[in-house]
Amino acid sequence: MSGQSVFERALGDDFARLHPMMRRRFGVGVDAGYGCIGRGVMTEVRRGPWWTLPFLMIGTMRNIMFPERGRDIPFQIDNHAYIDSLGRETVTFVRTMTIRPGRRRRFDATMIYSEKRRRIVDYLGTHQHLAVDLELAVTDDGGLRLSSGPQRFYEGPIAFRFPMLLSGRAHLTERFDDERDCFVIDLEVRNDLLGFLFGYRGTFVCEFPENADVPETVKPTREEVRE
């Protein structure tokens, strides 16, 4: 391993352009020796029209997307770094939202840096069935803009590039607000044919636990060797 976080490796020299708090947040790595747990409120969770519901309901089966919407929804994001069973440094991005009392939804992802693809590969869901290439860019205010690219579906011997007409492109922006002393996040997922599918925006604060054990509950049920 290089000693750099997966985001440092993907961004190269641009990593230094991130706001210091963003560098700390996206500096989570095995060698860094700390994780990041964010807690806050999604001021708005949105979804598309009724015809997008089948996509979102399917997503709930693997903790990818969900059909509920609402305002002022408490949430937590867990970022922990570990070496998976395939020897890859992996960082969890597990978002848990309390939609209402007794109803929680999760949006699971695990990310690696792929030497083969020279970028971060984001495995979505609990079983890493979808592998997504990520494009990263640092914004003028030291934030991070993330866009999803080509997607590949893997299950047993089956492997194919997932048609974008049957999936969504994610665009996420995250930054640190000095005046409010918090992180600000905004995500939108759109389908090439159906348009807007899903999105959320909110704010959160973070703690950075050192040398903490990685909870098994944030790791995927299945690990996929193919990138």
C-alpha positions in Angstrom: 0.0 0.0 0.0 1.1 3.5 -0.7 0.3 5.0 2.7 -2.2 7.4 1.0 -5.9 7.2 1.3 -7.9 6.0 -1.7 -9.0 9.6 -2.4 -5.4 10.9 -2.1 -4.4 8.4 -4.7 -7.3 9.2 -7.0 -6.9 13.0 -6.8 -3.2 13.2 -6.8 -1.8 16.7 -6.3 -5.4 18.1 -6.3 -6.0 16.5 -2.9 -4.0 19.4 -1.4 -6.6 21.8 -2.8 -9.4 20.4 -0.6 -10.5 22.4 2.5 -8.5 21.1 5.5 -11.6 19.5 7.0 -12.3 17.8 3.7 -8.8 16.5 3.6 -9.2 15.0 7.0 -12.5 13.5 6.1 -11.4 12.0 2.8 -8.0 11.1 4.3 -9.5 8.1 6.1 -7.3 5.1 5.4 -5.7 2.1 7.0 -2.4 3.8 7.5 -4.1 7.0 8.7 -5.4 5.1 11.7 -8.7 6.8 12.1 -12.3 6.6 10.8 -15.0 9.2 10.3 -18.5 9.1 11.6 -20.8 11.9 10.5 -24.1 12.7 12.1 -26.6 15.3 10.9 -29.9 16.0 9.2 -31.0 15.6 5.7 -33.1 18.7 5.2 -34.7 17.1 2.2 -34.9 13.6 0.7 -36.5 13.5 -2.7 -37.6 11.0 -5.3 -38.9 11.1 -8.8 -42.4 10.7 -10.1 -44.5 7.5 -9.5 -42.9 5.7 -12.4 -39.5 5.7 -10.8 -40.8 3.7 -7.8 -39.9 0.2 -9.3 -36.2 1.3 -9.6 -36.2 2.6 -6.0 -38.0 -0.5 -4.6 -35.5 -2.8 -6.2 -32.7 -0.7 -4.7 -34.0 -1.3 -1.2 -33.2 -5.0 -1.5 -29.5 -4.3 -1.6 -29.3 -1.0 0.3 -28.8 1.2 -2.8 -31.8 3.6 -3.0 -35.2 3.7 -1.4 -38.6 5.2 -2.2 -39.4 7.3 0.8 -39.1 11.0 0.8 -39.2 13.6 3.6 -37.7 16.6 5.4 -35.4 17.0 8.4 -34.4 13.3 8.5 -31.7 12.3 10.9 -28.8 10.4 9.4 -25.4 8.9 10.0 -22.6 8.2 7.6 -19.9 5.7 8.5 -16.5 5.8 6.9 -14.1 3.1 8.0 -10.9 1.8 6.3 -9.9 -1.9 6.3 -8.2 -4.5 4.2 -10.8 -6.8 2.6 -10.5 -10.5 2.1 -9.0 -9.9 -1.4 -6.2 -7.7 0.1 -7.6 -4.4 -1.1 -7.7 -1.3 1.0 -11.4 -0.5 1.3 -13.4 2.4 2.7 -17.0 2.1 3.7 -19.6 4.8 2.8 -22.7 3.6 4.7 -25.5 6.2 5.1 -28.3 5.3 7.5 -31.4 7.5 7.5 -34.2 7.4 10.1 -37.1 8.0 7.8 -39.5 7.8 10.7 -39.6 6.1 14.1 -39.1 2.4 13.5 -38.1 2.8 9.8 -34.5 3.1 8.8 -33.1 3.0 5.3 -29.4 2.4 4.3 -27.4 3.5 1.3 -24.3 1.2 1.3 -21.1 1.6 -0.7 -17.6 0.4 -0.4 -14.8 2.0 -2.4 -11.3 0.9 -3.5 -8.6 2.5 -5.6 -8.2 0.5 -8.8 -4.7 0.4 -10.2 -6.1 -1.2 -13.3 -8.6 1.7 -13.9 -6.5 4.4 -12.3 -9.5 5.7 -10.4 -11.9 4.8 -7.5 -14.3 2.0 -8.1 -17.4 2.3 -6.0 -19.2 -1.0 -5.2 -22.8 -0.3 -4.5 -25.1 -2.2 -2.1 -24.6 -5.1 0.3 -23.3 -7.6 -2.2 -21.0 -5.5 -4.4 -23.1 -6.4 -7.5 -22.6 -3.0 -9.1 -19.1 -1.6 -9.7 -19.1 2.0 -10.7 -16.2 4.2 -11.9 -16.0 7.6 -10.2 -14.9 10.9 -11.6 -13.6 13.3 -8.9 -12.9 17.0 -9.1 -12.0 19.6 -6.5 -14.2 22.7 -6.5 -13.0 26.3 -6.2 -14.1 26.4 -2.5 -12.2 23.3 -1.6 -15.2 21.0 -1.9 -15.3 17.6 -3.7 -17.5 16.9 -6.8 -18.1 13.2 -7.5 -19.8 11.9 -10.7 -20.5 8.3 -11.4 -19.5 6.8 -14.8 -19.7 3.3 -16.4 -21.3 0.6 -14.3 -20.7 -3.1 -14.4 -22.9 -5.9 -13.0 -21.2 -8.9 -11.4 -23.0 -12.0 -10.1 -21.3 -15.4 -10.1 -20.2 -16.1 -13.7 -22.4 -13.3 -15.0 -20.6 -10.0 -15.9 -21.8 -7.2 -18.2 -21.7 -3.5 -18.5 -24.9 -2.3 -17.0 -27.1 -0.3 -19.5 -27.4 3.3 -18.3 -31.1 3.3 -19.5 -31.7 0.9 -16.6 -29.7 2.7 -14.0 -28.9 6.2 -12.8 -26.0 8.6 -12.9 -25.1 10.1 -9.5 -23.8 13.6 -9.0 -22.6 14.5 -5.5 -21.1 17.6 -4.1 -19.7 17.9 -0.6 -18.0 20.9 1.0 -17.2 22.3 4.4 -19.0 25.4 5.5 -16.7 27.5 7.8 -19.5 29.8 8.9 -21.8 27.0 10.1 -18.8 24.7 11.1 -20.3 21.7 9.3 -20.1 19.6 6.2 -22.7 20.2 3.5 -23.8 17.4 1.1 -26.0 17.4 -2.0 -26.7 14.2 -4.1 -28.8 13.8 -7.2 -29.4 10.6 -9.2 -30.8 10.8 -12.7 -31.8 8.3 -15.3 -31.1 9.0 -19.0 -34.7 8.2 -19.9 -36.8 8.8 -16.8 -35.0 11.9 -15.5 -34.7 12.6 -11.8 -34.8 9.4 -9.7 -33.5 10.2 -6.2 -31.6 12.8 -4.2 -30.9 14.3 -0.8 -29.2 17.3 0.7 -28.2 18.0 4.3 -25.6 19.0 6.8 -23.5 17.0 9.3 -20.6 17.2 11.7 -18.0 14.5 12.1 -15.9 12.8 14.8 -12.7 10.9 13.9 -12.3 7.9 16.1 -8.7 6.6 16.2 -7.8 2.9 16.0 -11.4 1.8 16.3 -12.5 -1.6 15.2 -14.5 -1.6 12.0 -18.0 -2.8 12.7 -18.9 -5.9 10.7 -22.3 -4.3 10.1 -20.9 -1.8 7.7 -19.0 -4.3 5.6 -20.5 -5.9 2.5 -22.1 -9.4 2.7 -20.2 -10.4 -0.4 -16.9 -9.2 -1.9 -16.4 -9.0 -5.7 -12.9 -9.6 -7.1 -13.7 -8.0 -10.5 -13.3 -4.3 -10.9 
